[in-house]
Amino acid sequence: MKKELISALLSTTIAVNTCATNVSSKTMESEEPKEKTIVEMVDNITSLVKEYIESNPFYFNPQLEEYNFGYLKKDSDILGIKQDEVIDTIKRYQKVTVINEINNYYYVQTEDSTLGLISKENIEILPDLFVEVDITDQMVYLYKNNELVLASPCVTGMNNKHDTRIGYFSIKYKQTNTYLTGPGYRSYVNYWMPFDGGIGLHDADGWRKNYGGEIYLKNGSHGCVNTPGVAVKEIFNTVSKGTRVLVHK
């Protein structure tokens, strides 16, 4: 993006200099190039780039090598660029893509593609490696190096009975080939990663054939995030103790 912008400005600058300068035949016959003119041209390009960035603070920020993900630490208003209009209110723990920053605000894109400003103090930047659980969409996502590397349907806690708690957690430990027990059940799982007390990520292929959709409304879990074996194995092999888990609706 930066190269395209500079190339465009360079082309524009050369065109302006060519059209605006009255070159005489005597100048054309000069044997030595005027280094001052070249230096002035480079300075002019630098000035144009700086002016463009300052006048378009949301186009790109050279201080940010790439986009980051963040989550809302509390319900927050998302403002228009002029900061005088509330576009929407984003709920706590929602994930956003941080595109840029200016003064005390982050310029972000929400999950529904809304663009706007949110106060920096209301956003925490997520680490390069984290797991996201979307209760509304019944999906589990794994991000590594700020890139989505896995997306899988899941089944969370039974709606209005064993709801999976929203929040920002850490994986407590990892365990294989174990039994999960509770009132009325004792279930064997291949992979177990608790992150909120007795609530965690685990496979459930032993008793589930389907995942995702509206299953959780009437046949949800006891609070855990039931995930297909092939997906949870990949998560298990990627994360470690302390890896963050963001759960939201």
Secondary structure, DSSP 8 states (H G I E B T S, - for coil): -HHHHHHHHHHHHHHHHHHH----HHHHT-SS--HHHHHHHHHHHHHHHHHHHHH-TTT--TT-SS-EEEEESS-EEEE-TTSS-EEEEE-TT-EEEEEEEETTEEEEE-TT--EEEEEGGGEEE--SSEEEEETTTTEEEEEETTEEEEEEE-B-B-TTTS----EEEE----EEEEEEEETTEEEEEEEEEEEETTEEEEE-TTT-S--STTHHHHH-BSSSEEE-HHHHHHHHHH--TT-EEEEE-
